[in-house]
Amino acid sequence: MFPGRLSCSRTFGDMHAKLHTHGGMEGVVIATPEVSHFSIKDNYHDFIVMGCDGIFDKLESSAVMSVAWDTIKRSKASTSTAQLSGKVTDAVIKEAA
């Protein structure tokens, strides 16, 4: 296995990491996502966080939500959705690191 050499978007390939014949370990790197679905409710769901093991191996879902909400609360009302998304992303990555 080659720790640190994988990227989530590449796990559909990466034969060197997946196949024993190429020095990999079968079953360690998979391209099958964990998927959940639910109905979005007015005044209940404000955003969705999509992340990978790089985040969720380090932080529980509740911690990710806390970082997101804290970042949102500290941001100015005039912050655009794109800017706010970037700030939340940066804060979550920093917390996970």
C-alpha positions, 0 to 999 in steps of 0.5 A, a space after each residue: 500500500 502507498 499511504 499518502 499517494 491516493 486521492 479520492 477522485 482517483 480511487 476509481 483507478 489506482 490499480 497499483 493500490 487495489 490489485 495484489 498483482 500490482 503490489 496493492 491490497 484488494 478491498 482497501 481502496 474501493 470506489 463504492 461510496 456510502 450513500 444516504 438519502 433523506 427528505 430536506 425539510 424547511 427550517 430544518 436542513 440548512 446545508 449538506 456536507 460531503 466529505 471523505 475519510 480524510 475528514 471523517 477519520 479525524 472528526 465526528 459528524 457533530 464536530 464537522 457541523 460545529 466547525 461549520 456553524 461556528 464559521 457561519 456565525 462569525 462571517 459577515 452577513 454580506 459574505 456570498 454563498 461561494 465565499 462562505 462555502 470556501 471559509 467553511 471548507 477551509 475551517 473544516 480542513 484546518 480542524 481535521 489537520 
